[in-house]
């Protein structure tokens, strides 16, 4: 098992790989709690059968990446992925894939109220995404209209310059911290 006394001396350990170590029971894993700094834990392909391992994992405050595939307890935990995501708020990667914001929100809703709560959360996410797309589209339409108006209002200057091309400053992500990252902000001609 994982020696608690040994782990207690590793206060800054961030990654622990105990793949294929024949770990079988929860008691062998209690030493993990002596090292709260662990953020990446690889425990796949062991022989852990007791679903109570989840109760140990939720006590690891910095856990972000977790690999558990190949352990028999997984088959005993109904909705395994949802359970782990909802109980481990800092988890960003589980087994073979990342945990994105949508999956997290849905898993947490499921944990609060089952399938119906998850369905409602998915609908709320869909509506938020549609509203964001609409805001982005509206900003683009407004931006185009301002550019067109500026072009039409500056025709004499362009004729004097004898250049059909006009330059515009395109805002970058750091230009306006209050705007959404995906939205256009007011651009001024150069």
C-alpha positions as CSV (number, residue, x, y, z in Angstrom):
1,X,0.0,0.0,0.0
2,X,0.8,3.7,0.1
3,X,2.8,4.3,3.3
4,X,1.3,7.2,5.3
5,X,4.5,7.9,7.1
6,X,6.5,8.1,3.9
7,X,3.9,10.2,2.2
8,X,3.8,12.6,5.1
9,X,7.4,13.6,4.3
10,X,6.5,14.6,0.7
11,X,4.7,17.8,1.4
12,X,5.3,19.3,-2.1
13,X,4.7,16.2,-4.2
14,X,2.4,17.0,-7.1
15,X,2.3,13.9,-9.2
16,X,2.1,10.3,-8.0
17,X,2.1,7.3,-10.3
18,X,1.0,4.0,-8.7
19,X,-0.2,2.3,-11.9
20,X,-0.3,-1.5,-11.9
21,X,0.8,-1.8,-8.2
22,X,-1.6,-4.5,-7.2
23,X,-3.4,-2.0,-4.8
24,X,-6.6,-3.7,-3.6
25,X,-8.3,-2.0,-0.8
26,X,-9.1,1.5,0.6
27,X,-6.8,1.1,3.6
28,X,-3.8,0.8,1.2
29,X,-4.7,4.3,-0.1
30,X,-5.1,6.2,3.1
31,X,-1.5,7.3,2.9
32,X,-2.6,9.6,0.1
33,X,-4.2,11.9,2.6
34,X,-0.8,12.7,4.1
35,X,0.2,14.4,0.9
36,X,-2.5,17.1,0.1
37,X,-0.3,18.7,-2.5
38,X,-0.9,15.9,-5.1
39,X,-2.6,17.3,-8.2
40,X,-2.1,14.4,-10.6
41,X,-2.8,10.8,-9.5
42,X,-2.3,7.9,-11.7
43,X,-3.9,4.7,-10.2
44,X,-5.1,2.9,-13.3
45,X,-4.8,-0.9,-13.6
46,X,-4.8,-1.8,-9.9
47,X,-7.2,-4.2,-8.2
48,X,-9.2,-1.7,-6.1
49,X,-12.7,-3.1,-5.7
50,X,-14.2,-0.9,-2.9
51,X,-16.1,2.2,-4.2
52,X,-15.2,3.9,-0.9
53,X,-12.0,4.9,-2.7
54,X,-14.0,7.9,-3.9
55,X,-14.3,9.0,-0.2
56,X,-10.5,9.2,0.0
57,X,-10.2,11.0,-3.3
58,X,-12.6,13.8,-2.3
59,X,-10.4,14.6,0.6
60,X,-7.5,15.5,-1.7
61,X,-7.9,19.3,-2.1
62,X,-5.5,19.9,-5.0
63,X,-6.5,16.9,-7.2
64,X,-6.9,18.0,-10.8
65,X,-5.9,15.0,-12.9
66,X,-7.0,11.5,-12.1
67,X,-6.6,8.2,-13.9
68,X,-8.5,5.2,-12.4
69,X,-9.4,3.0,-15.4
70,X,-8.8,-0.7,-15.0
71,X,-10.0,-0.8,-11.4
72,X,-13.0,-3.1,-10.6
73,X,-14.6,-0.5,-8.3
74,X,-15.5,1.6,-11.4
75,X,-18.2,-0.9,-12.4
76,X,-19.7,-0.6,-9.0
77,X,-20.1,3.1,-9.1
78,X,-23.3,4.0,-11.0
79,X,-22.6,7.0,-13.2
80,X,-18.9,6.8,-12.4
81,X,-17.8,9.9,-14.4
82,X,-20.7,12.1,-13.2
83,X,-20.1,11.1,-9.6
84,X,-16.4,11.8,-9.6
85,X,-16.8,15.1,-11.5
86,X,-19.5,16.3,-9.1
87,X,-17.6,15.3,-6.0
88,X,-14.2,16.6,-7.0
89,X,-14.7,20.3,-7.8
90,X,-11.1,20.9,-8.9
91,X,-10.9,18.0,-11.3
92,X,-10.0,19.0,-14.8
93,X,-9.1,15.6,-16.3
94,X,-10.5,12.2,-15.7
95,X,-9.2,9.0,-17.3
96,X,-9.1,9.5,-21.0
97,X,-10.5,13.0,-21.4
98,X,-10.7,16.5,-20.0
99,X,-13.6,17.8,-17.9
100,X,-14.9,20.9,-19.6
101,X,-17.2,23.6,-18.0
102,X,-20.4,22.2,-19.6
103,X,-19.7,18.6,-18.4
104,X,-19.0,20.0,-14.9
105,X,-22.2,22.0,-14.8
106,X,-24.2,19.1,-16.0
107,X,-22.6,16.6,-13.5
108,X,-23.2,19.0,-10.6
109,X,-26.8,19.5,-11.6
110,X,-27.3,15.8,-11.9
111,X,-25.8,15.3,-8.4
112,X,-28.3,17.9,-7.0
113,X,-31.4,16.7,-8.8
114,X,-30.9,13.7,-11.1
115,X,-31.7,13.5,-14.8
116,X,-34.3,16.3,-14.7
117,X,-31.9,18.8,-13.1
118,X,-29.3,17.8,-15.6
119,X,-31.7,18.3,-18.5
120,X,-32.7,21.8,-17.2
121,X,-29.0,22.7,-16.9
122,X,-28.3,21.6,-20.5
123,X,-31.2,23.8,-21.6
124,X,-29.8,26.7,-19.6
125,X,-26.4,26.2,-21.2
126,X,-28.0,26.0,-24.7
127,X,-29.8,29.3,-24.1
128,X,-26.7,31.0,-22.7
129,X,-24.7,29.9,-25.8
130,X,-27.5,31.1,-28.1
131,X,-27.6,34.5,-26.3
132,X,-23.8,34.8,-26.6
133,X,-23.9,34.1,-30.3
134,X,-26.6,36.7,-30.8
135,X,-24.6,39.3,-28.8
136,X,-21.5,38.5,-30.9
137,X,-23.5,38.7,-34.1
138,X,-25.0,42.1,-33.1
139,X,-21.6,43.5,-32.2
140,X,-20.3,42.4,-35.6
141,X,-23.3,44.0,-37.4
142,X,-22.7,47.3,-35.5
143,X,-19.0,47.1,-36.3
144,X,-19.6,46.7,-40.0
145,X,-22.2,49.5,-40.0
146,X,-19.6,51.9,-38.3
147,X,-16.9,50.9,-40.8
148,X,-19.3,51.5,-43.7
149,X,-20.3,54.9,-42.3
150,X,-16.7,55.9,-41.8
151,X,-15.8,54.8,-45.4
152,X,-18.8,56.7,-46.8
153,X,-17.9,59.8,-44.7
154,X,-14.3,59.9,-45.8
155,X,-14.6,59.4,-49.6
156,X,-12.9,62.7,-50.4
157,X,-9.8,61.9,-48.3
158,X,-9.5,58.5,-50.0
159,X,-9.6,60.2,-53.4
160,X,-6.9,62.6,-52.4
161,X,-4.7,59.8,-51.0
162,X,-5.3,57.8,-54.3
163,X,-5.6,54.6,-52.3
164,X,-8.7,52.5,-52.2
165,X,-7.5,50.7,-49.1
166,X,-8.3,51.9,-45.6
167,X,-6.8,50.5,-42.4
168,X,-8.7,49.9,-39.2
169,X,-7.5,49.0,-35.7
170,X,-8.8,45.6,-34.8
171,X,-9.2,45.1,-31.0
172,X,-7.2,42.3,-29.4
173,X,-8.2,40.3,-26.3
174,X,-6.2,42.6,-24.0
175,X,-7.6,45.9,-25.3
176,X,-10.9,45.8,-23.4
177,X,-10.9,43.7,-20.3
178,X,-14.6,44.3,-19.6
179,X,-15.7,42.8,-23.0
180,X,-16.3,39.1,-23.5
181,X,-13.2,37.5,-25.1
182,X,-15.2,36.5,-28.2
183,X,-17.0,39.8,-28.8
184,X,-15.8,42.7,-31.0
185,X,-15.4,46.1,-29.4
186,X,-15.5,49.5,-30.9
187,X,-12.6,49.8,-33.5
188,X,-11.2,53.1,-34.5
189,X,-9.7,53.8,-37.9
190,X,-5.9,54.1,-38.0
